[in-house]
Each structure stands twice: as C-alpha cells, then as structure tokens.
Amino acid sequence: MGLIIWLVIGGVVGWLASIIMRTDAQQGIFLNIIVGIVGAFIGGLLFGGSINNGAITPMTFLVSLLGAVILLAIVNLVRRGAVR
C-alpha cells in the first residue's frame, strides 16, 4: 500500500512542478511520477525530509515539490541553455 501512495504523491508533485515550470505539455503521467520521486530525493538531500522518508506532511510535500522544480530547472538548463 505504501508503494501506491508513494507513486500517487510522486505523480502529484511531478505534475505540479511541471505546471510551475511550464513543461506540462511535454511530459505524460509516467514522467510526472519519475520527476516527483527524483525531485523528492533531491529535495530531501538539499533541505532534509521528503516524501521518500515515509511521513507525508505539508512540509515534506513542499520540500518534494521544491526538489522537483529544481530538477526541471536543471533539465531545462541542460536542454535549452536557459531556465524558463
């Protein structure tokens, strides 16, 4: 059951980050899930605490969202040479 919640929250985080970074039209649900999970990992490394640690609170959700936005900014920087 924890894996399903992890995938759903990761998908929501990835989707919100893609809306913030205006890349939503370029990626589907699978990529949103990947961005959310990897972004949560990055956010956990940079700021401490993420949805990957088990506890889902508003603070860990925001840390995961911030990590996903940072991930998409890095991808945009590498692909286009500029952050949107």
PyMOL Python script that loads the backbone (N, CA, C, O; Angstrom):
from pymol import cmd

cmd.read_pdbstr("""\
ATOM      1  N   MET A   1       0.817  -1.192   0.000  1.00  0.00           N
ATOM      2  CA  MET A   1       0.000   0.000   0.000  1.00  0.00           C
ATOM      3  C   MET A   1       0.858   1.250   0.000  1.00  0.00           C
ATOM      4  O   MET A   1       0.488   2.252  -0.613  1.00  0.00           O
ATOM      5  N   GLY A   2       2.004   1.210   0.682  1.00  0.00           N
ATOM      6  CA  GLY A   2       2.890   2.370   0.731  1.00  0.00           C
ATOM      7  C   GLY A   2       3.440   2.740  -0.635  1.00  0.00           C
ATOM      8  O   GLY A   2       3.636   3.918  -0.933  1.00  0.00           O
ATOM      9  N   LEU A   3       3.691   1.728  -1.471  1.00  0.00           N
ATOM     10  CA  LEU A   3       4.203   1.982  -2.818  1.00  0.00           C
ATOM     11  C   LEU A   3       3.183   2.736  -3.663  1.00  0.00           C
ATOM     12  O   LEU A   3       3.549   3.630  -4.426  1.00  0.00           O
ATOM     13  N   ILE A   4       1.913   2.385  -3.535  1.00  0.00           N
ATOM     14  CA  ILE A   4       0.859   3.063  -4.295  1.00  0.00           C
ATOM     15  C   ILE A   4       0.748   4.518  -3.871  1.00  0.00           C
ATOM     16  O   ILE A   4       0.632   5.403  -4.719  1.00  0.00           O
ATOM     17  N   ILE A   5       0.782   4.773  -2.577  1.00  0.00           N
ATOM     18  CA  ILE A   5       0.725   6.154  -2.075  1.00  0.00           C
ATOM     19  C   ILE A   5       1.948   6.928  -2.539  1.00  0.00           C
ATOM     20  O   ILE A   5       1.839   8.095  -2.916  1.00  0.00           O
ATOM     21  N   TRP A   6       3.104   6.290  -2.515  1.00  0.00           N
ATOM     22  CA  TRP A   6       4.353   6.905  -2.963  1.00  0.00           C
ATOM     23  C   TRP A   6       4.246   7.312  -4.425  1.00  0.00           C
ATOM     24  O   TRP A   6       4.661   8.412  -4.787  1.00  0.00           O
ATOM     25  N   LEU A   7       3.694   6.441  -5.275  1.00  0.00           N
ATOM     26  CA  LEU A   7       3.530   6.739  -6.698  1.00  0.00           C
ATOM     27  C   LEU A   7       2.511   7.853  -6.933  1.00  0.00           C
ATOM     28  O   LEU A   7       2.719   8.720  -7.781  1.00  0.00           O
ATOM     29  N   VAL A   8       1.419   7.827  -6.186  1.00  0.00           N
ATOM     30  CA  VAL A   8       0.391   8.859  -6.350  1.00  0.00           C
ATOM     31  C   VAL A   8       0.917  10.223  -5.926  1.00  0.00           C
ATOM     32  O   VAL A   8       0.754  11.198  -6.659  1.00  0.00           O
ATOM     33  N   ILE A   9       1.540  10.309  -4.763  1.00  0.00           N
ATOM     34  CA  ILE A   9       2.083  11.581  -4.287  1.00  0.00           C
ATOM     35  C   ILE A   9       3.209  12.043  -5.215  1.00  0.00           C
ATOM     36  O   ILE A   9       3.300  13.233  -5.517  1.00  0.00           O
ATOM     37  N   GLY A  10       4.056  11.138  -5.666  1.00  0.00           N
ATOM     38  CA  GLY A  10       5.109  11.486  -6.620  1.00  0.00           C
ATOM     39  C   GLY A  10       4.535  12.025  -7.913  1.00  0.00           C
ATOM     40  O   GLY A  10       5.072  12.977  -8.480  1.00  0.00           O
ATOM     41  N   GLY A  11       3.442  11.426  -8.390  1.00  0.00           N
ATOM     42  CA  GLY A  11       2.783  11.917  -9.599  1.00  0.00           C
ATOM     43  C   GLY A  11       2.208  13.304  -9.418  1.00  0.00           C
ATOM     44  O   GLY A  11       2.313  14.145 -10.311  1.00  0.00           O
ATOM     45  N   VAL A  12       1.603  13.552  -8.273  1.00  0.00           N
ATOM     46  CA  VAL A  12       1.036  14.878  -7.999  1.00  0.00           C
ATOM     47  C   VAL A  12       2.146  15.921  -7.892  1.00  0.00           C
ATOM     48  O   VAL A  12       2.024  17.017  -8.440  1.00  0.00           O
ATOM     49  N   VAL A  13       3.214  15.588  -7.195  1.00  0.00           N
ATOM     50  CA  VAL A  13       4.344  16.512  -7.051  1.00  0.00           C
ATOM     51  C   VAL A  13       4.956  16.812  -8.427  1.00  0.00           C
ATOM     52  O   VAL A  13       5.233  17.969  -8.745  1.00  0.00           O
ATOM     53  N   GLY A  14       5.164  15.773  -9.237  1.00  0.00           N
ATOM     54  CA  GLY A  14       5.720  15.968 -10.572  1.00  0.00           C
ATOM     55  C   GLY A  14       4.812  16.792 -11.460  1.00  0.00           C
ATOM     56  O   GLY A  14       5.284  17.628 -12.231  1.00  0.00           O
ATOM     57  N   TRP A  15       3.505  16.563 -11.357  1.00  0.00           N
ATOM     58  CA  TRP A  15       2.536  17.307 -12.156  1.00  0.00           C
ATOM     59  C   TRP A  15       2.526  18.781 -11.757  1.00  0.00           C
ATOM     60  O   TRP A  15       2.537  19.654 -12.625  1.00  0.00           O
ATOM     61  N   LEU A  16       2.506  19.067 -10.462  1.00  0.00           N
ATOM     62  CA  LEU A  16       2.525  20.459 -10.004  1.00  0.00           C
ATOM     63  C   LEU A  16       3.827  21.157 -10.397  1.00  0.00           C
ATOM     64  O   LEU A  16       3.811  22.324 -10.791  1.00  0.00           O
ATOM     65  N   ALA A  17       4.943  20.454 -10.293  1.00  0.00           N
ATOM     66  CA  ALA A  17       6.227  21.041 -10.689  1.00  0.00           C
ATOM     67  C   ALA A  17       6.249  21.328 -12.184  1.00  0.00           C
ATOM     68  O   ALA A  17       6.793  22.346 -12.613  1.00  0.00           O
ATOM     69  N   SER A  18       5.659  20.434 -12.985  1.00  0.00           N
ATOM     70  CA  SER A  18       5.642  20.668 -14.436  1.00  0.00           C
ATOM     71  C   SER A  18       4.739  21.839 -14.798  1.00  0.00           C
ATOM     72  O   SER A  18       5.001  22.537 -15.778  1.00  0.00           O
ATOM     73  N   ILE A  19       3.684  22.066 -14.028  1.00  0.00           N
ATOM     74  CA  ILE A  19       2.839  23.240 -14.257  1.00  0.00           C
ATOM     75  C   ILE A  19       3.600  24.509 -13.893  1.00  0.00           C
ATOM     76  O   ILE A  19       3.540  25.500 -14.621  1.00  0.00           O
ATOM     77  N   ILE A  20       4.314  24.485 -12.771  1.00  0.00           N
ATOM     78  CA  ILE A  20       5.090  25.647 -12.349  1.00  0.00           C
ATOM     79  C   ILE A  20       6.166  25.987 -13.365  1.00  0.00           C
ATOM     80  O   ILE A  20       6.400  27.158 -13.664  1.00  0.00           O
ATOM     81  N   MET A  21       6.820  24.963 -13.895  1.00  0.00           N
ATOM     82  CA  MET A  21       7.923  25.173 -14.848  1.00  0.00           C
ATOM     83  C   MET A  21       7.448  25.214 -16.311  1.00  0.00           C
ATOM     84  O   MET A  21       8.270  25.325 -17.220  1.00  0.00           O
ATOM     85  N   ARG A  22       6.161  25.128 -16.537  1.00  0.00           N
ATOM     86  CA  ARG A  22       5.553  25.181 -17.870  1.00  0.00           C
ATOM     87  C   ARG A  22       6.073  24.089 -18.807  1.00  0.00           C
ATOM     88  O   ARG A  22       6.328  24.347 -19.983  1.00  0.00           O
ATOM     89  N   THR A  23       6.229  22.886 -18.291  1.00  0.00           N
ATOM     90  CA  THR A  23       6.642  21.753 -19.114  1.00  0.00           C
ATOM     91  C   THR A  23       5.570  20.671 -19.134  1.00  0.00           C
ATOM     92  O   THR A  23       5.840  19.539 -19.537  1.00  0.00           O
ATOM     93  N   ASP A  24       4.366  21.004 -18.708  1.00  0.00           N
ATOM     94  CA  ASP A  24       3.305  20.016 -18.572  1.00  0.00           C
ATOM     95  C   ASP A  24       2.910  19.399 -19.911  1.00  0.00           C
ATOM     96  O   ASP A  24       2.579  18.214 -19.960  1.00  0.00           O
ATOM     97  N   ALA A  25       2.936  20.160 -20.986  1.00  0.00           N
ATOM     98  CA  ALA A  25       2.544  19.641 -22.292  1.00  0.00           C
ATOM     99  C   ALA A  25       3.582  18.658 -22.849  1.00  0.00           C
ATOM    100  O   ALA A  25       3.266  17.871 -23.741  1.00  0.00           O
ATOM    101  N   GLN A  26       4.792  18.695 -22.341  1.00  0.00           N
ATOM    102  CA  GLN A  26       5.874  17.866 -22.866  1.00  0.00           C
ATOM    103  C   GLN A  26       5.975  16.509 -22.189  1.00  0.00           C
ATOM    104  O   GLN A  26       6.629  15.613 -22.723  1.00  0.00           O
ATOM    105  N   GLN A  27       5.360  16.331 -21.052  1.00  0.00           N
ATOM    106  CA  GLN A  27       5.543  15.086 -20.318  1.00  0.00           C
ATOM    107  C   GLN A  27       4.205  14.490 -19.924  1.00  0.00           C
ATOM    108  O   GLN A  27       3.234  15.205 -19.672  1.00  0.00           O
ATOM    109  N   GLY A  28       4.174  13.179 -19.877  1.00  0.00           N
ATOM    110  CA  GLY A  28       2.964  12.454 -19.508  1.00  0.00           C
ATOM    111  C   GLY A  28       2.987  12.058 -18.047  1.00  0.00           C
ATOM    112  O   GLY A  28       3.822  12.524 -17.273  1.00  0.00           O
ATOM    113  N   ILE A  29       2.065  11.198 -17.685  1.00  0.00           N
ATOM    114  CA  ILE A  29       1.924  10.806 -16.289  1.00  0.00           C
ATOM    115  C   ILE A  29       3.138  10.018 -15.793  1.00  0.00           C
ATOM    116  O   ILE A  29       3.558  10.182 -14.647  1.00  0.00           O
ATOM    117  N   PHE A  30       3.697   9.172 -16.645  1.00  0.00           N
ATOM    118  CA  PHE A  30       4.859   8.383 -16.233  1.00  0.00           C
ATOM    119  C   PHE A  30       6.042   9.292 -15.901  1.00  0.00           C
ATOM    120  O   PHE A  30       6.709   9.101 -14.884  1.00  0.00           O
ATOM    121  N   LEU A  31       6.295  10.265 -16.746  1.00  0.00           N
ATOM    122  CA  LEU A  31       7.403  11.193 -16.492  1.00  0.00           C
ATOM    123  C   LEU A  31       7.111  12.087 -15.290  1.00  0.00           C
ATOM    124  O   LEU A  31       8.032  12.460 -14.564  1.00  0.00           O
ATOM    125  N   ASN A  32       5.837  12.439 -15.069  1.00  0.00           N
ATOM    126  CA  ASN A  32       5.482  13.211 -13.877  1.00  0.00           C
ATOM    127  C   ASN A  32       5.809  12.429 -12.607  1.00  0.00           C
ATOM    128  O   ASN A  32       6.307  13.001 -11.637  1.00  0.00           O
ATOM    129  N   ILE A  33       5.535  11.135 -12.610  1.00  0.00           N
ATOM    130  CA  ILE A  33       5.837  10.296 -11.442  1.00  0.00           C
ATOM    131  C   ILE A  33       7.344  10.242 -11.207  1.00  0.00           C
ATOM    132  O   ILE A  33       7.808  10.367 -10.074  1.00  0.00           O
ATOM    133  N   ILE A  34       8.102  10.054 -12.285  1.00  0.00           N
ATOM    134  CA  ILE A  34       9.562   9.990 -12.157  1.00  0.00           C
ATOM    135  C   ILE A  34      10.103  11.315 -11.636  1.00  0.00           C
ATOM    136  O   ILE A  34      10.951  11.331 -10.744  1.00  0.00           O
ATOM    137  N   VAL A  35       9.615  12.435 -12.192  1.00  0.00           N
ATOM    138  CA  VAL A  35      10.072  13.758 -11.747  1.00  0.00           C
ATOM    139  C   VAL A  35       9.722  13.973 -10.279  1.00  0.00           C
ATOM    140  O   VAL A  35      10.530  14.514  -9.524  1.00  0.00           O
ATOM    141  N   GLY A  36       8.533  13.557  -9.870  1.00  0.00           N
ATOM    142  CA  GLY A  36       8.126  13.716  -8.472  1.00  0.00           C
ATOM    143  C   GLY A  36       8.984  12.917  -7.515  1.00  0.00           C
ATOM    144  O   GLY A  36       9.362  13.419  -6.457  1.00  0.00           O
ATOM    145  N   ILE A  37       9.298  11.685  -7.866  1.00  0.00           N
ATOM    146  CA  ILE A  37      10.087  10.827  -6.976  1.00  0.00           C
ATOM    147  C   ILE A  37      11.540  11.295  -6.922  1.00  0.00           C
ATOM    148  O   ILE A  37      12.121  11.400  -5.841  1.00  0.00           O
ATOM    149  N   VAL A  38      12.126  11.577  -8.086  1.00  0.00           N
ATOM    150  CA  VAL A  38      13.519  12.059  -8.105  1.00  0.00           C
ATOM    151  C   VAL A  38      13.600  13.445  -7.460  1.00  0.00           C
ATOM    152  O   VAL A  38      14.557  13.743  -6.746  1.00  0.00           O
ATOM    153  N   GLY A  39      12.597  14.289  -7.711  1.00  0.00           N
ATOM    154  CA  GLY A  39      12.560  15.604  -7.077  1.00  0.00           C
ATOM    155  C   GLY A  39      12.450  15.518  -5.560  1.00  0.00           C
ATOM    156  O   GLY A  39      13.043  16.323  -4.843  1.00  0.00           O
ATOM    157  N   ALA A  40      11.694  14.547  -5.077  1.00  0.00           N
ATOM    158  CA  ALA A  40      11.598  14.342  -3.633  1.00  0.00           C
ATOM    159  C   ALA A  40      12.948  13.926  -3.053  1.00  0.00           C
ATOM    160  O   ALA A  40      13.321  14.348  -1.958  1.00  0.00           O
ATOM    161  N   PHE A  41      13.670  13.097  -3.794  1.00  0.00           N
ATOM    162  CA  PHE A  41      15.004  12.692  -3.360  1.00  0.00           C
ATOM    163  C   PHE A  41      15.944  13.900  -3.311  1.00  0.00           C
ATOM    164  O   PHE A  41      16.679  14.081  -2.340  1.00  0.00           O
ATOM    165  N   ILE A  42      15.916  14.721  -4.360  1.00  0.00           N
ATOM    166  CA  ILE A  42      16.767  15.929  -4.404  1.00  0.00           C
ATOM    167  C   ILE A  42      16.391  16.891  -3.286  1.00  0.00           C
ATOM    168  O   ILE A  42      17.266  17.424  -2.604  1.00  0.00           O
ATOM    169  N   GLY A  43      15.100  17.115  -3.096  1.00  0.00           N
ATOM    170  CA  GLY A  43      14.646  17.992  -2.016  1.00  0.00           C
ATOM    171  C   GLY A  43      15.057  17.477  -0.653  1.00  0.00           C
ATOM    172  O   GLY A  43      15.428  18.254   0.226  1.00  0.00           O
ATOM    173  N   GLY A  44      14.990  16.157  -0.475  1.00  0.00           N
ATOM    174  CA  GLY A  44      15.416  15.563   0.794  1.00  0.00           C
ATOM    175  C   GLY A  44      16.897  15.746   1.045  1.00  0.00           C
ATOM    176  O   GLY A  44      17.315  15.981   2.179  1.00  0.00           O
ATOM    177  N   LEU A  45      17.696  15.639  -0.012  1.00  0.00           N
ATOM    178  CA  LEU A  45      19.145  15.849   0.138  1.00  0.00           C
ATOM    179  C   LEU A  45      19.472  17.310   0.462  1.00  0.00           C
ATOM    180  O   LEU A  45      20.316  17.590   1.314  1.00  0.00           O
ATOM    181  N   LEU A  46      18.802  18.231  -0.219  1.00  0.00           N
ATOM    182  CA  LEU A  46      19.117  19.652  -0.051  1.00  0.00           C
ATOM    183  C   LEU A  46      18.529  20.251   1.221  1.00  0.00           C
ATOM    184  O   LEU A  46      19.190  21.038   1.899  1.00  0.00           O
ATOM    185  N   PHE A  47      17.292  19.885   1.550  1.00  0.00           N
ATOM    186  CA  PHE A  47      16.589  20.560   2.630  1.00  0.00           C
ATOM    187  C   PHE A  47      16.235  19.658   3.805  1.00  0.00           C
ATOM    188  O   PHE A  47      15.767  20.147   4.833  1.00  0.00           O
ATOM    189  N   GLY A  48      16.443  18.371   3.676  1.00  0.00           N
ATOM    190  CA  GLY A  48      16.125  17.443   4.759  1.00  0.00           C
ATOM    191  C   GLY A  48      14.643  17.135   4.820  1.00  0.00           C
ATOM    192  O   GLY A  48      13.817  18.044   4.902  1.00  0.00           O
ATOM    193  N   GLY A  49      14.311  15.876   4.782  1.00  0.00           N
ATOM    194  CA  GLY A  49      12.921  15.439   4.852  1.00  0.00           C
ATOM    195  C   GLY A  49      12.242  15.490   3.503  1.00  0.00           C
ATOM    196  O   GLY A  49      12.269  16.517   2.825  1.00  0.00           O
ATOM    197  N   SER A  50      11.633  14.384   3.113  1.00  0.00           N
ATOM    198  CA  SER A  50      10.864  14.337   1.875  1.00  0.00           C
ATOM    199  C   SER A  50       9.843  13.221   1.994  1.00  0.00           C
ATOM    200  O   SER A  50       9.809  12.506   2.995  1.00  0.00           O
ATOM    201  N   ILE A  51       9.011  13.073   0.970  1.00  0.00           N
ATOM    202  CA  ILE A  51       8.010  12.005   0.997  1.00  0.00           C
ATOM    203  C   ILE A  51       8.657  10.635   0.931  1.00  0.00           C
ATOM    204  O   ILE A  51       8.015   9.638   1.262  1.00  0.00           O
ATOM    205  N   ASN A  52       9.921  10.559   0.510  1.00  0.00           N
ATOM    206  CA  ASN A  52      10.626   9.283   0.434  1.00  0.00           C
ATOM    207  C   ASN A  52      10.975   8.741   1.815  1.00  0.00           C
ATOM    208  O   ASN A  52      11.278   7.555   1.947  1.00  0.00           O
ATOM    209  N   ASN A  53      10.941   9.581   2.844  1.00  0.00           N
ATOM    210  CA  ASN A  53      11.265   9.141   4.196  1.00  0.00           C
ATOM    211  C   ASN A  53      10.091   8.484   4.903  1.00  0.00           C
ATOM    212  O   ASN A  53      10.258   7.942   5.996  1.00  0.00           O
ATOM    213  N   GLY A  54       8.913   8.522   4.305  1.00  0.00           N
ATOM    214  CA  GLY A  54       7.776   7.830   4.882  1.00  0.00           C
ATOM    215  C   GLY A  54       6.676   8.739   5.366  1.00  0.00           C
ATOM    216  O   GLY A  54       5.507   8.475   5.088  1.00  0.00           O
ATOM    217  N   ALA A  55       6.996   9.789   6.072  1.00  0.00           N
ATOM    218  CA  ALA A  55       5.977  10.681   6.608  1.00  0.00           C
ATOM    219  C   ALA A  55       5.561  11.699   5.549  1.00  0.00           C
ATOM    220  O   ALA A  55       6.401  12.397   4.981  1.00  0.00           O
ATOM    221  N   ILE A  56       4.262  11.774   5.292  1.00  0.00           N
ATOM    222  CA  ILE A  56       3.743  12.743   4.329  1.00  0.00           C
ATOM    223  C   ILE A  56       3.059  13.855   5.110  1.00  0.00           C
ATOM    224  O   ILE A  56       1.942  13.698   5.602  1.00  0.00           O
ATOM    225  N   THR A  57       3.750  14.972   5.212  1.00  0.00           N
ATOM    226  CA  THR A  57       3.229  16.164   5.877  1.00  0.00           C
ATOM    227  C   THR A  57       3.258  17.303   4.867  1.00  0.00           C
ATOM    228  O   THR A  57       3.879  17.174   3.812  1.00  0.00           O
ATOM    229  N   PRO A  58       2.599  18.413   5.172  1.00  0.00           N
ATOM    230  CA  PRO A  58       2.673  19.559   4.247  1.00  0.00           C
ATOM    231  C   PRO A  58       4.110  20.029   4.007  1.00  0.00           C
ATOM    232  O   PRO A  58       4.439  20.456   2.900  1.00  0.00           O
ATOM    233  N   MET A  59       4.952  19.957   5.009  1.00  0.00           N
ATOM    234  CA  MET A  59       6.339  20.401   4.850  1.00  0.00           C
ATOM    235  C   MET A  59       7.120  19.460   3.935  1.00  0.00           C
ATOM    236  O   MET A  59       7.864  19.923   3.069  1.00  0.00           O
ATOM    237  N   THR A  60       6.963  18.149   4.113  1.00  0.00           N
ATOM    238  CA  THR A  60       7.669  17.216   3.233  1.00  0.00           C
ATOM    239  C   THR A  60       7.128  17.295   1.809  1.00  0.00           C
ATOM    240  O   THR A  60       7.874  17.094   0.850  1.00  0.00           O
ATOM    241  N   PHE A  61       5.840  17.585   1.665  1.00  0.00           N
ATOM    242  CA  PHE A  61       5.259  17.769   0.334  1.00  0.00           C
ATOM    243  C   PHE A  61       5.883  18.983  -0.350  1.00  0.00           C
ATOM    244  O   PHE A  61       6.227  18.919  -1.530  1.00  0.00           O
ATOM    245  N   LEU A  62       6.030  20.088   0.384  1.00  0.00           N
ATOM    246  CA  LEU A  62       6.644  21.298  -0.191  1.00  0.00           C
ATOM    247  C   LEU A  62       8.122  21.087  -0.514  1.00  0.00           C
ATOM    248  O   LEU A  62       8.608  21.580  -1.532  1.00  0.00           O
ATOM    249  N   VAL A  63       8.835  20.365   0.339  1.00  0.00           N
ATOM    250  CA  VAL A  63      10.243  20.061   0.069  1.00  0.00           C
ATOM    251  C   VAL A  63      10.357  19.207  -1.192  1.00  0.00           C
ATOM    252  O   VAL A  63      11.242  19.433  -2.017  1.00  0.00           O
ATOM    253  N   SER A  64       9.474  18.236  -1.344  1.00  0.00           N
ATOM    254  CA  SER A  64       9.473  17.395  -2.537  1.00  0.00           C
ATOM    255  C   SER A  64       9.135  18.209  -3.780  1.00  0.00           C
ATOM    256  O   SER A  64       9.742  18.016  -4.833  1.00  0.00           O
ATOM    257  N   LEU A  65       8.170  19.120  -3.662  1.00  0.00           N
ATOM    258  CA  LEU A  65       7.800  19.983  -4.784  1.00  0.00           C
ATOM    259  C   LEU A  65       8.954  20.891  -5.181  1.00  0.00           C
ATOM    260  O   LEU A  65       9.222  21.077  -6.367  1.00  0.00           O
ATOM    261  N   LEU A  66       9.628  21.451  -4.203  1.00  0.00           N
ATOM    262  CA  LEU A  66      10.778  22.316  -4.489  1.00  0.00           C
ATOM    263  C   LEU A  66      11.902  21.525  -5.159  1.00  0.00           C
ATOM    264  O   LEU A  66      12.549  22.027  -6.078  1.00  0.00           O
ATOM    265  N   GLY A  67      12.134  20.313  -4.710  1.00  0.00           N
ATOM    266  CA  GLY A  67      13.141  19.459  -5.344  1.00  0.00           C
ATOM    267  C   GLY A  67      12.783  19.130  -6.782  1.00  0.00           C
ATOM    268  O   GLY A  67      13.661  19.088  -7.644  1.00  0.00           O
ATOM    269  N   ALA A  68      11.487  18.892  -7.056  1.00  0.00           N
ATOM    270  CA  ALA A  68      11.051  18.596  -8.419  1.00  0.00           C
ATOM    271  C   ALA A  68      11.187  19.823  -9.315  1.00  0.00           C
ATOM    272  O   ALA A  68      11.548  19.693 -10.485  1.00  0.00           O
ATOM    273  N   VAL A  69      10.905  21.006  -8.785  1.00  0.00           N
ATOM    274  CA  VAL A  69      11.076  22.244  -9.564  1.00  0.00           C
ATOM    275  C   VAL A  69      12.554  22.458  -9.879  1.00  0.00           C
ATOM    276  O   VAL A  69      12.899  22.852 -10.993  1.00  0.00           O
ATOM    277  N   ILE A  70      13.421  22.203  -8.915  1.00  0.00           N
ATOM    278  CA  ILE A  70      14.864  22.323  -9.145  1.00  0.00           C
ATOM    279  C   ILE A  70      15.306  21.333 -10.220  1.00  0.00           C
ATOM    280  O   ILE A  70      16.099  21.680 -11.094  1.00  0.00           O
ATOM    281  N   LEU A  71      14.797  20.101 -10.160  1.00  0.00           N
ATOM    282  CA  LEU A  71      15.135  19.100 -11.171  1.00  0.00           C
ATOM    283  C   LEU A  71      14.714  19.555 -12.565  1.00  0.00           C
ATOM    284  O   LEU A  71      15.496  19.446 -13.509  1.00  0.00           O
ATOM    285  N   LEU A  72      13.497  20.059 -12.706  1.00  0.00           N
ATOM    286  CA  LEU A  72      13.033  20.521 -14.014  1.00  0.00           C
ATOM    287  C   LEU A  72      13.809  21.747 -14.493  1.00  0.00           C
ATOM    288  O   LEU A  72      14.040  21.901 -15.692  1.00  0.00           O
ATOM    289  N   ALA A  73      14.214  22.619 -13.570  1.00  0.00           N
ATOM    290  CA  ALA A  73      15.029  23.772 -13.953  1.00  0.00           C
ATOM    291  C   ALA A  73      16.386  23.316 -14.490  1.00  0.00           C
ATOM    292  O   ALA A  73      16.883  23.868 -15.471  1.00  0.00           O
ATOM    293  N   ILE A  74      16.979  22.322 -13.855  1.00  0.00           N
ATOM    294  CA  ILE A  74      18.264  21.791 -14.328  1.00  0.00           C
ATOM    295  C   ILE A  74      18.100  21.143 -15.699  1.00  0.00           C
ATOM    296  O   ILE A  74      18.937  21.334 -16.581  1.00  0.00           O
ATOM    297  N   VAL A  75      17.024  20.379 -15.882  1.00  0.00           N
ATOM    298  CA  VAL A  75      16.772  19.747 -17.181  1.00  0.00           C
ATOM    299  C   VAL A  75      16.573  20.811 -18.260  1.00  0.00           C
ATOM    300  O   VAL A  75      17.110  20.682 -19.360  1.00  0.00           O
ATOM    301  N   ASN A  76      15.805  21.860 -17.956  1.00  0.00           N
ATOM    302  CA  ASN A  76      15.612  22.946 -18.921  1.00  0.00           C
ATOM    303  C   ASN A  76      16.921  23.646 -19.239  1.00  0.00           C
ATOM    304  O   ASN A  76      17.168  24.010 -20.388  1.00  0.00           O
ATOM    305  N   LEU A  77      17.746  23.834 -18.249  1.00  0.00           N
ATOM    306  CA  LEU A  77      19.033  24.497 -18.449  1.00  0.00           C
ATOM    307  C   LEU A  77      19.937  23.670 -19.371  1.00  0.00           C
ATOM    308  O   LEU A  77      20.617  24.218 -20.238  1.00  0.00           O
ATOM    309  N   VAL A  78      19.935  22.366 -19.177  1.00  0.00           N
ATOM    310  CA  VAL A  78      20.773  21.499 -19.993  1.00  0.00           C
ATOM    311  C   VAL A  78      20.222  21.382 -21.417  1.00  0.00           C
ATOM    312  O   VAL A  78      20.984  21.423 -22.384  1.00  0.00           O
ATOM    313  N   ARG A  79      18.915  21.239 -21.543  1.00  0.00           N
ATOM    314  CA  ARG A  79      18.303  21.029 -22.864  1.00  0.00           C
ATOM    315  C   ARG A  79      18.236  22.299 -23.697  1.00  0.00           C
ATOM    316  O   ARG A  79      18.467  22.250 -24.905  1.00  0.00           O
ATOM    317  N   ARG A  80      17.928  23.422 -23.090  1.00  0.00           N
ATOM    318  CA  ARG A  80      17.703  24.646 -23.846  1.00  0.00           C
ATOM    319  C   ARG A  80      18.756  25.725 -23.627  1.00  0.00           C
ATOM    320  O   ARG A  80      18.827  26.691 -24.386  1.00  0.00           O
ATOM    321  N   GLY A  81      19.555  25.564 -22.612  1.00  0.00           N
ATOM    322  CA  GLY A  81      20.556  26.571 -22.302  1.00  0.00           C
ATOM    323  C   GLY A  81      20.012  27.726 -21.492  1.00  0.00           C
ATOM    324  O   GLY A  81      20.728  28.696 -21.245  1.00  0.00           O
ATOM    325  N   ALA A  82      18.732  27.641 -21.063  1.00  0.00           N
ATOM    326  CA  ALA A  82      18.143  28.719 -20.259  1.00  0.00           C
ATOM    327  C   ALA A  82      17.026  28.134 -19.413  1.00  0.00           C
ATOM    328  O   ALA A  82      16.335  27.206 -19.832  1.00  0.00           O
ATOM    329  N   VAL A  83      16.856  28.682 -18.221  1.00  0.00           N
ATOM    330  CA  VAL A  83      15.766  28.291 -17.346  1.00  0.00           C
ATOM    331  C   VAL A  83      14.558  29.133 -17.726  1.00  0.00           C
ATOM    332  O   VAL A  83      14.674  30.347 -17.897  1.00  0.00           O
ATOM    333  N   ARG A  84      13.407  28.501 -17.858  1.00  0.00           N
ATOM    334  CA  ARG A  84      12.188  29.236 -18.235  1.00  0.00           C
ATOM    335  C   ARG A  84      11.714  30.112 -17.124  1.00  0.00           C
ATOM    336  O   ARG A  84      10.704  30.800 -17.268  1.00  0.00           O
TER     337      ARG A  84
END
""", "prot")
cmd.dss("prot")
cmd.show_as("cartoon", "prot")
cmd.util.cbc("prot")
cmd.orient("prot")
